[in-house]
Amino acid sequence: MRYVLATTERVFRWYVFDPKTVSSTTYSLSEVLDLNIVPIAGDKATAKLWAQEMGLKTWRYVRL
């Protein structure tokens, strides 16, 4: 299974960032899930690490 990070709002927005340089200032949000720009984690642990490195307090895992 693979995972992407989304907001916890009723309408999801997707976190766009470079997994190699993820930080609290290097991400943006996308209104559409474009798998060409949204990083895909191989497991929840990796996705959680990314979220923590971005300084997110809440996020949603979406399984692909």
DRENFIFI-523163 format. One record per atom (N, C-alpha, C): chain; atom name; x, y, z; residue in one letter. Coordinates in Angstrom, 2 decimals, always signed. Each point is the difference from the previous one (the first is absolute). Layout:
% residues N
+----+----+---------+---------+---------+----+
! ch ! at !       x !       y !       z ! aa !
+----+----+---------+---------+---------+----+
!  A ! CA !       X !       Y !       Z !  a !
...
+----+----+---------+---------+---------+----+
% end
This chain:
% residues 64
+----+----+---------+---------+---------+----+
! ch ! at !       x !       y !       z ! aa !
+----+----+---------+---------+---------+----+
!  A !  N !   +0.83 !   -1.18 !   +0.00 !  m !
!  A ! CA !   -0.83 !   +1.18 !   +0.00 !  m !
!  A !  C !   +0.87 !   +1.24 !   +0.00 !  m !
!  A !  N !   -0.56 !   +1.05 !   -0.56 !  r !
!  A ! CA !   +0.70 !   +1.27 !   -0.04 !  r !
!  A !  C !   -0.91 !   +1.08 !   +0.59 !  r !
!  A !  N !   +0.60 !   +1.08 !   +0.50 !  y !
!  A ! CA !   -0.76 !   +1.02 !   +0.70 !  y !
!  A !  C !   +0.40 !   +1.39 !   -0.47 !  y !
!  A !  N !   -0.99 !   +0.90 !   -0.02 !  v !
!  A ! CA !   +0.26 !   +1.42 !   -0.23 !  v !
!  A !  C !   -0.58 !   +0.75 !   +1.20 !  v !
!  A !  N !   +0.47 !   +1.22 !   +0.21 !  l !
!  A ! CA !   -0.48 !   +0.81 !   +1.11 !  l !
!  A !  C !   -1.04 !   +1.00 !   -0.49 !  l !
!  A !  N !   -1.08 !   +0.13 !   +0.77 !  a !
!  A ! CA !   -1.06 !   +0.93 !   -0.32 !  a !
!  A !  C !   -0.39 !   +0.79 !   +1.24 !  a !
!  A !  N !   -0.70 !   +1.10 !   -0.23 !  t !
!  A ! CA !   -0.53 !   +0.78 !   +1.12 !  t !
!  A !  C !   -1.15 !   -0.76 !   +0.65 !  t !
!  A !  N !   -0.43 !   +0.46 !   +1.15 !  t !
!  A ! CA !   -1.09 !   -0.67 !   +0.72 !  t !
!  A !  C !   -1.33 !   +0.71 !   -0.23 !  t !
!  A !  N !   -0.05 !   +0.90 !   -0.96 !  e !
!  A ! CA !   -1.24 !   +0.71 !   -0.31 !  e !
!  A !  C !   -0.99 !   -0.95 !   -0.67 !  e !
!  A !  N !   -1.25 !   +0.43 !   -0.14 !  r !
!  A ! CA !   -1.02 !   -0.83 !   -0.65 !  r !
!  A !  C !   +0.32 !   -0.21 !   -1.48 !  r !
!  A !  N !   +0.61 !   +0.99 !   -0.62 !  v !
!  A ! CA !   +0.49 !   -0.13 !   -1.37 !  v !
!  A !  C !   +1.52 !   -0.05 !   +0.10 !  v !
!  A !  N !   +0.56 !   -1.14 !   -0.36 !  f !
!  A ! CA !   +1.45 !   -0.18 !   +0.16 !  f !
!  A !  C !   +0.77 !   +0.95 !   -0.91 !  f !
!  A !  N !   +1.12 !   +0.46 !   +0.52 !  r !
!  A ! CA !   +1.02 !   +0.64 !   -0.81 !  r !
!  A !  C !   +1.27 !   -0.81 !   +0.25 !  r !
!  A !  N !   +0.88 !   +0.01 !   -0.94 !  w !
!  A ! CA !   +1.14 !   -0.92 !   -0.01 !  w !
!  A !  C !   +1.30 !   +0.76 !   +0.23 !  w !
!  A !  N !   +0.87 !   -0.56 !   +0.81 !  y !
!  A ! CA !   +1.29 !   +0.62 !   +0.29 !  y !
!  A !  C !   +0.99 !   -0.31 !   -1.12 !  y !
!  A !  N !   +0.59 !   +1.07 !   -0.53 !  v !
!  A ! CA !   +0.98 !   -0.11 !   -1.08 !  v !
!  A !  C !   +1.34 !   +0.48 !   +0.56 !  v !
!  A !  N !   +1.03 !   -0.84 !   -0.12 !  f !
!  A ! CA !   +1.32 !   +0.32 !   +0.54 !  f !
!  A !  C !   +1.02 !   -0.94 !   -0.60 !  f !
!  A !  N !   +1.26 !   +0.34 !   +0.18 !  d !
!  A ! CA !   +1.10 !   -0.87 !   -0.43 !  d !
!  A !  C !   +0.42 !   -0.83 !   +1.21 !  d !
!  A !  N !   -0.18 !   -1.31 !   -0.03 !  p !
!  A ! CA !   +0.34 !   -0.84 !   +1.16 !  p !
!  A !  C !   +1.46 !   +0.10 !   +0.43 !  p !
!  A !  N !   +0.86 !   +0.43 !   -0.91 !  k !
!  A ! CA !   +1.43 !   +0.10 !   +0.34 !  k !
!  A !  C !   +0.31 !   +1.24 !   +0.81 !  k !
!  A !  N !   -0.85 !   +1.03 !   -0.10 !  t !
!  A ! CA !   +0.26 !   +1.26 !   +0.71 !  t !
!  A !  C !   -1.22 !   +0.49 !   +0.76 !  t !
!  A !  N !   -0.80 !   -0.93 !   +0.50 !  v !
!  A ! CA !   -1.24 !   +0.37 !   +0.69 !  v !
!  A !  C !   +0.29 !   +0.80 !   +1.26 !  v !
!  A !  N !   -0.77 !   +1.09 !   +0.18 !  s !
!  A ! CA !   +0.09 !   +0.81 !   +1.21 !  s !
!  A !  C !   -1.29 !   +0.79 !   +0.14 !  s !
!  A !  N !   -0.09 !   +0.76 !   +1.06 !  s !
!  A ! CA !   -1.23 !   +0.74 !   +0.26 !  s !
!  A !  C !   -0.23 !   +1.15 !   -0.97 !  s !
!  A !  N !   +1.00 !   +0.31 !   -0.80 !  t !
!  A ! CA !   -0.14 !   +1.13 !   -0.94 !  t !
!  A !  C !   +0.07 !   -0.42 !   -1.46 !  t !
!  A !  N !   +0.12 !   -1.28 !   -0.27 !  t !
!  A ! CA !   +0.21 !   -0.43 !   -1.39 !  t !
!  A !  C !   -1.13 !   -0.84 !   -0.57 !  t !
!  A !  N !   -1.21 !   +0.23 !   +0.47 !  y !
!  A ! CA !   -1.12 !   -0.76 !   -0.57 !  y !
!  A !  C !   -1.11 !   +0.96 !   -0.42 !  y !
!  A !  N !   -0.88 !   -0.50 !   -0.84 !  s !
!  A ! CA !   -1.18 !   +0.75 !   -0.41 !  s !
!  A !  C !   -1.17 !   -0.98 !   -0.02 !  s !
!  A !  N !   -1.18 !   +0.52 !   -0.27 !  l !
!  A ! CA !   -1.20 !   -0.83 !   -0.08 !  l !
!  A !  C !   -0.54 !   +0.01 !   -1.41 !  l !
!  A !  N !   -0.54 !   -1.13 !   -0.42 !  s !
!  A ! CA !   -0.60 !   -0.12 !   -1.32 !  s !
!  A !  C !   -1.47 !   -0.36 !   +0.17 !  s !
!  A !  N !   -0.84 !   +0.55 !   -0.85 !  e !
!  A ! CA !   -1.44 !   -0.29 !   +0.05 !  e !
!  A !  C !   -0.33 !   -1.33 !   -0.66 !  e !
!  A !  N !   +0.91 !   -0.51 !   -0.82 !  v !
!  A ! CA !   -0.23 !   -1.28 !   -0.70 !  v !
!  A !  C !   +1.13 !   -0.96 !   +0.34 !  v !
!  A !  N !   -0.33 !   -1.27 !   +0.00 !  l !
!  A ! CA !   +1.02 !   -1.03 !   +0.26 !  l !
!  A !  C !   +0.69 !   -0.33 !   -1.32 !  l !
!  A !  N !   +1.13 !   +0.63 !   -0.22 !  d !
!  A ! CA !   +0.81 !   -0.23 !   -1.19 !  d !
!  A !  C !   +1.21 !   -0.82 !   +0.43 !  d !
!  A !  N !   +0.02 !   -1.27 !   -0.32 !  l !
!  A ! CA !   +1.08 !   -0.88 !   +0.46 !  l !
!  A !  C !   +1.33 !   +0.31 !   -0.67 !  l !
!  A !  N !   +0.02 !   +0.93 !   -0.92 !  n !
!  A ! CA !   +1.27 !   +0.46 !   -0.57 !  n !
!  A !  C !   +0.71 !   +0.98 !   +0.94 !  n !
!  A !  N !   -0.78 !   +0.65 !   +0.89 !  i !
!  A ! CA !   +0.62 !   +1.01 !   +0.88 !  i !
!  A !  C !   -0.15 !   -0.31 !   +1.49 !  i !
!  A !  N !   -0.95 !   -0.86 !   +0.36 !  v !
!  A ! CA !   -0.22 !   -0.35 !   +1.41 !  v !
!  A !  C !   +0.86 !   -1.22 !   +0.34 !  v !
!  A !  N !   +0.90 !   +0.13 !   +0.97 !  p !
!  A ! CA !   +0.85 !   -1.14 !   +0.37 !  p !
!  A !  C !   -0.82 !   -1.18 !   +0.53 !  p !
!  A !  N !   +0.45 !   -1.19 !   -0.33 !  i !
!  A ! CA !   -0.65 !   -1.22 !   +0.44 !  i !
!  A !  C !   +0.94 !   -0.75 !   +0.93 !  i !
!  A !  N !   -0.47 !   -0.27 !   +1.21 !  a !
!  A ! CA !   +0.81 !   -0.74 !   +0.97 !  a !
!  A !  C !   -0.30 !   -1.49 !   -0.12 !  a !
!  A !  N !   +1.00 !   -0.80 !   +0.21 !  g !
!  A ! CA !   -0.17 !   -1.45 !   -0.07 !  g !
!  A !  C !   -0.67 !   -0.59 !   +1.22 !  g !
!  A !  N !   -0.03 !   +0.76 !   +1.11 !  d !
!  A ! CA !   -0.63 !   -0.49 !   +1.22 !  d !
!  A !  C !   -0.43 !   +1.19 !   +0.87 !  d !
!  A !  N !   -0.80 !   -0.29 !   +1.01 !  k !
!  A ! CA !   -0.50 !   +1.05 !   +0.89 !  k !
!  A !  C !   +1.12 !   +0.66 !   +0.78 !  k !
!  A !  N !   +1.01 !   -0.77 !   +0.37 !  a !
!  A ! CA !   +1.10 !   +0.55 !   +0.79 !  a !
!  A !  C !   +0.71 !   +1.12 !   -0.76 !  a !
!  A !  N !   +0.23 !   -0.21 !   -1.28 !  t !
!  A ! CA !   +0.65 !   +1.02 !   -0.82 !  t !
!  A !  C !   -0.90 !   +1.23 !   -0.13 !  t !
!  A !  N !   -1.27 !   -0.23 !   -0.26 !  a !
!  A ! CA !   -0.94 !   +1.12 !   -0.13 !  a !
!  A !  C !   -0.07 !   +0.79 !   +1.32 !  a !
!  A !  N !   -0.01 !   -0.70 !   +1.11 !  k !
!  A ! CA !   -0.03 !   +0.67 !   +1.31 !  k !
!  A !  C !   +1.27 !   +0.82 !   +0.21 !  k !
!  A !  N !   +1.14 !   -0.53 !   -0.37 !  l !
!  A ! CA !   +1.26 !   +0.74 !   +0.12 !  l !
!  A !  C !   -0.05 !   +1.28 !   -0.81 !  l !
!  A !  N !   -0.49 !   -0.10 !   -1.24 !  w !
!  A ! CA !   -0.13 !   +1.20 !   -0.84 !  w !
!  A !  C !   -0.89 !   +1.04 !   +0.68 !  w !
!  A !  N !   -1.15 !   -0.44 !   +0.51 !  a !
!  A ! CA !   -0.93 !   +0.93 !   +0.64 !  a !
!  A !  C !   +0.65 !   +0.68 !   +1.20 !  a !
!  A !  N !   +0.73 !   -0.76 !   +0.78 !  q !
!  A ! CA !   +0.67 !   +0.57 !   +1.16 !  q !
!  A !  C !   +1.09 !   +0.98 !   -0.42 !  q !
!  A !  N !   +0.74 !   -0.33 !   -1.05 !  e !
!  A ! CA !   +1.04 !   +0.91 !   -0.48 !  e !
!  A !  C !   -0.59 !   +1.30 !   -0.55 !  e !
!  A !  N !   -1.24 !   -0.07 !   -0.51 !  m !
!  A ! CA !   -0.68 !   +1.21 !   -0.47 !  m !
!  A !  C !   -0.62 !   +0.78 !   +1.14 !  m !
!  A !  N !   +0.01 !   -0.57 !   +1.20 !  g !
!  A ! CA !   -0.56 !   +0.68 !   +1.16 !  g !
!  A !  C !   -1.52 !   -0.05 !   +0.05 !  g !
!  A !  N !   -0.60 !   -0.96 !   -0.69 !  l !
!  A ! CA !   -1.46 !   -0.10 !   -0.01 !  l !
!  A !  C !   -0.49 !   -0.52 !   +1.35 !  l !
!  A !  N !   -1.08 !   +0.59 !   +0.49 !  k !
!  A ! CA !   -0.61 !   -0.47 !   +1.24 !  k !
!  A !  C !   -1.02 !   -1.09 !   -0.29 !  k !
!  A !  N !   -0.70 !   +0.09 !   -1.12 !  t !
!  A ! CA !   -0.96 !   -1.01 !   -0.42 !  t !
!  A !  C !   +0.16 !   -0.24 !   -1.49 !  t !
!  A !  N !   -0.27 !   -1.21 !   -0.42 !  w !
!  A ! CA !   +0.03 !   -0.36 !   -1.41 !  w !
!  A !  C !   -0.80 !   -1.27 !   -0.17 !  w !
!  A !  N !   -0.26 !   -0.35 !   -1.23 !  r !
!  A ! CA !   -0.73 !   -1.22 !   -0.30 !  r !
!  A !  C !   +0.85 !   -0.84 !   -0.94 !  r !
!  A !  N !   +0.09 !   -1.29 !   +0.26 !  y !
!  A ! CA !   +0.63 !   -0.93 !   -0.92 !  y !
!  A !  C !   -1.05 !   -0.43 !   -1.00 !  y !
!  A !  N !   +0.33 !   -0.01 !   -1.27 !  v !
!  A ! CA !   -0.91 !   -0.55 !   -1.01 !  v !
!  A !  C !   +0.74 !   -1.14 !   -0.66 !  v !
!  A !  N !   -0.59 !   -1.17 !   +0.07 !  r !
!  A ! CA !   +0.63 !   -1.21 !   -0.54 !  r !
!  A !  C !   -0.33 !   -0.12 !   -1.49 !  r !
!  A !  N !   +1.01 !   -0.26 !   -0.79 !  l !
!  A ! CA !   -0.19 !   -0.19 !   -1.42 !  l !
!  A !  C !   +0.09 !   -1.47 !   -0.34 !  l !
+----+----+---------+---------+---------+----+
% end
